[in-house]
Amino acid sequence: MDLHHYITAYVIDTDTIIFGPAYSGRETVYSNASLLIQNVTQKDTGSYTIQIIKRGDRTEAVTGRFTLYLETPKPFISSSNLHPRENVETVILSCDPDTQDVSYLWWINGQSLPISRKLQLSKTNRTLVIFGVTKDTAGPYECEMKNPVSSSRSDPVTLNLLPELPKPYITSNNFNPMENKNVVALTCEPKTQNYTYVWWVNGQSLPVSPRLKQPGKNRFLILPNVSRNDTGPYQCEIRDRVGGMRSDPITLDVLYGPDFPRIFPSFTYYHSGENLYLSCFADSNPPAEYTWTINGKFLQSGQVLSIPQITTTHSGSYGCCVRNSVTGRERSTFKTIKVSAPSGKGHIPGLNPI
């Protein structure tokens, strides 16, 4: 016998009561070997042993056992999540309170649990794991506590399934807007209830800006006077309290330019016999068409102008003209080139003649 669980003893010869380590003050032992336990609690549940020892020429012991059971309390079901995402989330149900010396039973739709890979019980049956909750496994659930003298069943609990989020997509009134001319309206589809909308640009949440408008609970994104910096990519996200679903990215092909062209290099003085090499660049979408002129007369097309062994006749005003056929915009810039007559001395391009 484990002495740590020793409660009390009665010695008949001396009418003496002895208290053990497990005595709580609620136990009374009588001369007829009966034991009274007052104010019984759940912790008193268990197996009790009585030993009767007769002393004489030899000691004789008789052992008897009985088990004390209490009426089971009414259980209740606690859940890790009462609003799981359908076909996505796993839910853990527990039958509370944790009670000794009882067995646990589970019911779904008033029937005992079916054998299913989506339903898994713990070793004690007190915990039920539901994998990827569906309409068929949403309940209602009941749990039951049972011992040899009583049983009690919980109130039913039904899981409120959240539908799977649809994958959103973005529509636009214009995927090829013209800079500083068009207004772009992006719409996050489909239109849904009880969800919030969030916009992303370049992988970052949309910055707060008085220029950007988001009416209709953020379902729309308005870009007034769109610029080349508004290219994107853009994504929209549908959210509920559990999570979100993001669209594929879309990019705006903003049409702009051409800006004023720039001619390289910056040299203006050349010596006869040198090679003239000029290039022109202007920001434009789509890329601009380039033409070169000298003193207002057409020279050639292309971004680069190359004239070998120039002479004084090549002095003049060189123009780079750029045109965007889509925006219809044209820009020009001019550079004066002076070619000196041969002097018989070496000359470094770009330096003033001696």
N, C-alpha and C positions, 0 to 999 in steps of 0.2 A: 504494500500500500504506500502511495506517495504521501509522505508526512506534510508536504506543503498544502495538500487538500484536506488535511485532518481538521474536522469541525469541532467536535465535542465528544465527551465520554462520561458515562455515569458508573460510579463504583458502588455496587449494591451494599457491600459489607460495611462501608464507612459512610454511605449516603453522601458521597462527594461527587461534585461535577468538575470536570477538567475541560478547559478550553484550548482548542488547537489554533494553528496559524490561520485557518480559513474561517474562524469564528467572526461574525459581523455584528453580533449583538441582537440579531433578529431570531436566532435559533434557541430553542428550549428543548432539552432532553428530559424524559420522564423515566421513572423507575420501571415502567412496563415496556421500556425500549422504544417508545414512540418519540418522534421528532416533530416539533412544531416550527414552521418557518413563517414568520409574519411579514406582511408587506412584500409579497413575492414580486420579483422583477424578472426581466428577460434573462438577466445574467444567472439566475438560479436554475435555469434549464440545464438538464444534464442527468447523468447516471449517478445514483447514490448507492453507497455500500454500507451495510451494518455488520459489525463483527461482535459476536457474543463469545466471551472467553470465560470458561469455567476452570477455576483453580482447584487443585487437589494434589493427589499423588502425581498426577500428570496434567498438563494443561491441554484443554480441548478447545478448539475454536470452530465456530459455525459462521459461515458468511452468507449474507443475503443481499441482493441488489434490486433496486427499482429505479425507474427513470421518471423524472419530473418534466412534464410538458406544459407549456402555457398556451393559452389561446392565441392563435396567430393574429398579428395586427393586420389591418387592411393595407395591402401594399399599394404603391403608386409607381408609375413608370416615369423615369427621367430619360431625356433624349439628348444626344450630343447636338442634334439639329432637327428642329421640327419643320423646317422649310428647305428641304434639300433640292438640289438641281436634278431633274429627271435624267436617269441613265448616266449620271456623272458622279454624284456624291455618295459616299458611304456613311451610314448612320449607325450609331451604337445606342441600343436601348438597355437600360438597367432596371431591374425590379428592386425597389427600395421599400423599407429599410433593409440593410444587411442583417439577417436574423440567423441565429444558431439553430441547429437541429431541425431545419425545415428543408423540404424539397421544393424546387421551383418548376413551374409548368408555364408554357407560353401558348397563347391562342391567337389566331388571325382569322378575322371574319367569322368568329364563333367556332372555329375548327382548330384542332391541334395542328401544330406546325408541320407542313409537308417537308419531305426530304428535298433539299434544293442546295445547289452550290452557292446561291445568293444569300442563304441564311445559315449563319454559323453560331452555335451556342458555346459558351465557355464551359469549363469542366464542371462547374457547379450548376450550370443552367441559369445562373442569375443574370448573365449578360447575353444579349442577342446582337449580333453584328449583321447588318443588311448591306450587301454590296450593290452599288449602282441601282439605287431605288427606282422602281418602276411603278406604274399604276397597280400592277398585280401585287406588289409587295409594300404598298403604302399603308395597309391596315384596313380597318382598325385592329390594334393589338391590345391584348389583355395578358396580365401575368397573374399567377396564382401561387400562394404560399400554402404549404400543406405539411402537417405533422400527424401522428396517429390519433390525435384527439380533436383536431379542428382544421379548417381550411378557409381561406378567404381570397377573393379575386379583386383585382384592381378595376378602376374605371377604364373604359376604352380610350385609347390614344390613336389618332389618325395623323399620318404625315401629310403635310400640305405641300404638294410637289410644285416646284417652280419649273415652267417649261424650258426646254432647251432654247438658248439664245440663237436667233437667226444670224447668219453672217451678213453684215451690212455691205453695201456697195455705194459708190458715189456717182451721182449724175451731175451734169453741169449744163447751163444754158449756152456755154461757149468754152470749148477746150483750146481754142486758138484766138485769144483776145488780142486786141491791139493796145499797146502801151498808151496810158493817159487818155484813152478814148472810150474803152469798153468797161462795163460793170460785169463782174463774174458772180454768178450765184451758184454755189455748190450745195447739193442736197444729199443728206444721208438717208438712204433707203434700206429697208422698207419702213413705212410709218408704223410705229408700234405703240402700244399702251404700257403705262407704268414703267417706262424705261427712261434713262437720261442719256444724253448724247454728249460726247466729248470729241474735240477735233485735235488732230496732231499735224504739225508741219515740220519737215526735216527730222522726223523722229522725236520731236519735242512737243510737249503740250503747248497749245496755242497761247502765245503771249497776250497779255491784256493790252489792248490798243483801241483808242477811240475811232480809228479808221475802220476796224473790222467789226462787222455787225453779225450777231448770232440770234436772230429771231426764232420764234417757234420752239422754245425750250432747247435751243442750241442745235436744232435739227438742220438749220440752214446756216451757211457761212457766206456773207456778202463781202466781196472785194471791190470797193469802188475805185475807179481810176486805176485799174490794175497796172503794175509796173513789172519790169523784168526781174525784180527781186521777189515777186510773188509766184515764181515758177513752181515751188513745192519741192519734194512730193508731199501730197496731202493724204491723210487717213482719217476716217471717222470711226468711233467706237460706240457700241450700244452697251449700257451698263445697267445692272440692277444691284441689289444689296449684296449679292454673292460674288459677282465677278463681271467680266465684260468680254465682248467679242469685237475684234478690230477688222476693218475692211482691208482689201488689197490697196497698195498706194497708187495714186494717180498723179500725173504731172501735167501742169499747164504749159502749153507751147506759146509763150507770150511773144507776139510779133512786135519788133521795135527797130528803130534806127532807119537809116544809118546815122550815127553820131558824126560830128565834124571829123574828117579824116586827118591823119598826121603823116607827114612825109619824113622818111629817114634816108640817109643821115642828115645832120643839120648843116653840113658844109654848103657854102654858097660860092666859093671861089675855086676855079679849076684852071689848069694849064692845058694848052693845046696838046693833043696827043694822048691825054689821059682817057681812061674809060669812065663813063658816067653810069653809075648804078644807083637807082632810086627805088625805094619800096614805099607802099602806102597801106595804111591800115585804118579801118573804121569799125567800131562795134555795130553789129547788125544781126538781126534774125528775121528771115533767113539771111545767109551771107550776101553781102552787097556785090553788085557788078561794078568793076573798076574801068575807067578810061583815063588816058593821059592826053593832055594838050600842051602846045607851046605857042604862046602868044595868041591863044584862042583857036588854034588850028589842031585838029585831031592828029594824034601821033600813033597811038596803039591802045589795045585793050589789055587788061590784066593788072594784077596787083603789083607787078615789078616792071620797071622801065630800065632797059640796058642799052646804052649807045657806046660802041667802042670808038676810041681815038677821036674824041671830040675836037672841034675847031671853034674859032670865034663865032662862026655862024650858028653855033648851038647855044649862044647866050640868049637869055630871054626869060619870060615868065612861064614856069612850068605849073600846070594845074593837074590836080588829082580830083576827078569827079567820081562820086560813088552814088549808086542808086539801088534802092530796095524795090523790086517790082511788085511786092505784095503790099507794103505800106504805101507805096507811091511817093515816098520821100526821097529827095536828092540833096546832097551836100557836096561842097567843093572847097578845096584849100589850094593856095598858090605859094610858090617858092621861086624867087629870082636867082638864076644861076648866071654867073659871069665867067667867061672863058677868056683868059689872057692870050695874047699872041706869043709865039715861040720866042724865048729869050736866050736859048742855048744853054741855060743852066737847069740843074735839077730843081724839082718843085714838089713839095709835099701837099697832097690834096687837102683842100679845106683852109689852107693858110693864104693870107692876102699876098698877091704878087709883089715881088721886090721891085 
